[in-house]
Every structure is written in C-alpha cells, then in structure tokens.
Amino acid sequence: MLWSSATRVLLSALSFGLILGSSLSTQAQVHEQHPYRQIMLRTNVKVESSRDKESKYRYSAWGNLSSSDRLYTQKVRLALTITNASGKDLSDLSVEYRVYSRDLARDTYSVAARGELRIPRMATGETRTLFTDHATSEYRLRWNSLVRGDRLSRSGQRYAGYVVFYRDASGPICRDVSSQELYSEYARELRERQKTEVAATPASKKAGPLPYSTGNDVYVTETGRKFHRKDCRFVKNGARPLSHEEALKLGYTPCLICKP
C-alpha cells in the first residue's frame, strides 16, 4: 500500500516530536542538604526558568521533512528561601551560589552565573527570599532524516543545576546542591583556586603552615562526610588529603573516633 506524501511528512514530524520530547524532559532534581550546623537554618531552593524557541524546517523535493532545527534561549535564576531556626538572632550571613550549564556536545560543565548574597542581620524565626542573577544559555537540537543512526544532534549550553553555600562569621552552616556531580565540580574548582592562591602568595606573607602542607592535612574518603587523622581506622586506600580549613568549607565534619 502506497502512502501519500502528506502522510509521510506527518509521521516524520511526529517521530521528531517524540525524539525531541525525550531530549527535553528534565530529570528530577536531587535536593540535598549536607549537615554542618544545619539546624540553624531551614532553606529551600526554587528554580525559575523561561525559554524561547525558534524553529526551522527543511523539506525534500518529495515533500518529506528532511531536517529540522530548534534553537532555544533559556534564562534561569534561583529563588532562595531562608528561615532562621537557630532560636537567636543571626548576623553576617553569606549565601554563595553557582548556576551551572552543560555543553551538550562535549558533556562538560561550566559556570553560567555566580555570586554572593549577604544578610547583615536576621531575627529569630524570620524568613527571607533572595534571588540570584539570571543565567542565560543557548542550545540547538537538530533532527536530520538523512543521517544514519542517531538522527538527533545537540549543541550549545543548557542549564544543568546549582550549588549553594550558606555561611556566617563562624564558618559554613549548610549547603544545597542539585546533584552530587555538580558538587564534585564545585569542589574541584575550589581546590584549583586554592592551589593558585597558595602558589601566588609570597613566602614572607604566609602565616603558619600552608593549607596543603602535610602537617596540617586531614583525610576524607570518597563516600564519607567526615574528615579523619592519617592513622584513623576509617582512612582507607584512596583517601585524599585536605587542609582542615578546606574540609570545613566543603561541609565535612570531624570524625568522632580520631577527633582530628
């Protein structure tokens, strides 16, 4: 039975819609809050997103849909709701955030927006909502019927998730992350930045041991959320050293056995 040209065009468009729909479906965000004095604050992160779309279609001489381009411009910002649950007034609160995008072709991450928000004073039980700067990204989805195998190609940058840290004058309080993968990306960026700062600091201005000196190191494992002494029974092969200050910044807490 011969299909009409219009039927073939319709089926091609529907198949493209199914492929496109699967690529645009957003995975459920993993909302984690790792404890470090976290009882002081109750936090919630809401992702506000808007997207513009531009479509271009190409047809063959037989009337079939041969290829289609869809260009997306995406704007994302975070709405951070913070409640003081410490039972006392808080001062000098700092909220540091990163909004990440993912390169669809290379599968790598980059920072689309970053910043720091400050709350000079917060009364007991007070709730505030802070908004981050917008992160803008652009990406393209192209479907081509003439390509063998995977007919859908992706390029450009697309929103990937966030990392948010809450601190006061005494140090870290808690953090919210959309995925552990992005938190690992942030931790790698922090380690590289600290190494650069240490290398650029003149020896005469370095007070005390270096953050990466062996005499000031603690050790963390791949799966645990505690930091340990080198001779602690929980330190196994593969544990990596960090400075005591960096371990606290990354949200690790002291081991109750070795008490570093």
N, C-alpha and C positions, 0 to 999 in steps of 0.2 A: 504494500500500500504506500503510495507516494504522499509525503507530507507537503503541505503548501509552504511557500517561503515565509509567510506571516507566522505560521505555527513554529517554524524553526527559530525565528527571531524571538518569539515569546519564550520558548523553552530555554534558549541561550541566556536571555535576560534573567529568567527565574533561577537558573543554575548559578549565575554570577551573584545574584542576591543571596543565595544560600551560603556561598563561599564568603562573601563579604560580611554577612551577618556573623559567621563563626569567628572571623578575624577581629570584629569589633566588640565582641562580647567581653565585658570587663570581669576579671576574676574577683572573687570576694576578697576584700582587704582583710589581712590578718592584723588585728589590732592588739598590740602587745604593750604592756607596761611593766618594765622590769624594776623590782623594788630597790630603792635606796632612800630611806626616809619618805617613802611614798605616801604614808598616812597623812602627811602634811597637806597634800593637795588631792583634789579629785579633778580629773581632766577628761576632756572629750574633744576629738578632732573630727571635723566635718569637711569633706572635700566638695567645694563648689566649682562646677565645671560648665563651660559653654563651648559650643563647637559650630563652626561654619563649614559648609560643604559646597564644593563646586564640581560638577560632573561633566565629562566629555565622552561622547560615544563615537565609534567609527564602525562603518558597515562595509561589507564586501560588495562586489558587483552583483552578487546573487541576492542581496538583501539581508544576509545574515549579519548578526552582531559579531564583528571580528575582534574588537578590543574596546575597553572602557577604562577611563581614568577618573578617579575620585580624589580630589585634593581637599584636605581637612586642615583647618586652623583651630587649634584648641587653646583655650585660656582656663587656667586652674588657679585657685587660691584656697588657702586653708582658713577655716573659722575655728579658733581655739577657745574653748570654754573652760575656764579655770575657777575652781571653788576653793577657798581657804578652809580646810578641815582640820587645822592644827590646834584649834582652841585658843589661839593667841594671835595678835597682830603680826603680820609679816612685812618685812621691808626689803628693798633692793632685790626684787625678783627679776630674773632674766630668763627669757624664752628664746632659745636659738633654734632656727629651723633650716631645713634643706628640702627643696622640692626637686625631685629627680625626673629626668626624661630618659627614654631608652631609644637607641639607634636601631631601627627595625631591620636594617640590612646587616649591620655588624654585630648586633646583640650586645652592645656595650652601654654603660650608663654615664650620664653627665649631669652636672648640677644646672637646673633651669632657673632656679631662684634661691636666694639665700638671704638671711638677715637675722637681726636680733631685736626683740621687743622687750621693753622694760616696764616694770610696775614699781614705782617708788615705794608705795605703801598699800597694804591690803588688810582690811579689818577682818576679824573673826566671822566666818560664815559668809563673807562677801563673794559674789560671783561676777566674773568679768568675761567678756568675749573679745578676743583680739583677732584681727585679720592680717594675713600676710600679704606681701606684694603678689601681683599676678605673675604666673609663669606661662609664657606663650610658646607653643611648639607647632610645627607644621609637618605633616606626613602625607604620603601618596600611596594609594592602593590601585594597582593596575592589573586588569584581567585581560588576557590575550588568548584567543581560541587557537591561534597558530602555533603556540608553544606546546611542546610535548612535556608530559609530567605535570609539575606544579605550575598551573597557569596563572596563579595569583602571585604577583611580586609586590614587595613592600619596601619603602624607602622613607627617609626623613626621621624626625624625632617625635616621640609620643610620650605623654605623661606616664610615669612609672610608679610613683609613690613618694613617701615623705619620711623624714626623721626629725623629731622634735625633742629638744632637751630643756628641762626646767631646772634652774639653779637659784640659789640665794647666796648671801655673803659667806655662808659656812660650807658651800660646795654643792654637788649635784643632789637633786631631790628625786627625780624620776625621768623617764623618757617614754615617748610614744613612737612606734615605728609601724609602717605599713607592711613590712616584710623583713625577715632576718637577713635576707640577701642584701637589701639596701643598707641595713645597719652595718653589715660587714664592709660595704663600700665606703660608708662614712668613717669607720674605724681605720680602714687603710689610708684614706685621705688624711686623717688626723695624725697617724704615725709618720707619714711622709712630711707633713708640715712641721712636726716637732723635730724631726731629724734635720730639716733645713734650717730651722731656727737655732738649733744647738750648734750646727756647723758654722753658722754666720756670726755667732756671739764670740767676741774676743775673750781669750783665756783670762784676762785680768778682771773681766766683769762677771765671770761665772762664780756664783756663790754656792759653796758646798759641792757635793758630788753631782756629776752630770745625771740628767734624767735617765740615761741609758747605761750608766756605769753598773758594773756587776755588784758593787757593794750596796746598791740601792734598789736592786731588782726584786720583784715578786714574780710569781709564775701563775699563768692561767691555762686552763685546758680548753679543748675545742668545744666541749659540751657543757661545762660547768659555769656557774655565775659567781664563783668565789675566787679570790686570789690567795696564794699559798707561799710559804717559805720553800726554799730549794729542797730541803730534806723532808718535806711533808710527805706522808704516805699516799696522799691523793695525787701527787705530781707523778705523772707517767711519761713515757716516751712520747714526744710530740708536743709537750707543754712549751709555751713560749714565754720569754721574759718581758715584763713591762716595768716601767717605773711605778712606784707607789702612787704618785700623783696621777699618772695616766690611767691606772687601773680604776681609781675612784671616778675620774671623769667619764670613763666608759661604762660606769654603772656597776662594776664588780664590788663585792663586799668581802670583808676579811673572813678567812676560814676560822671556824670556832675551835678547831683542833690544834693547829700550829700557831695561831694568833700572830700573824706577821705584823 
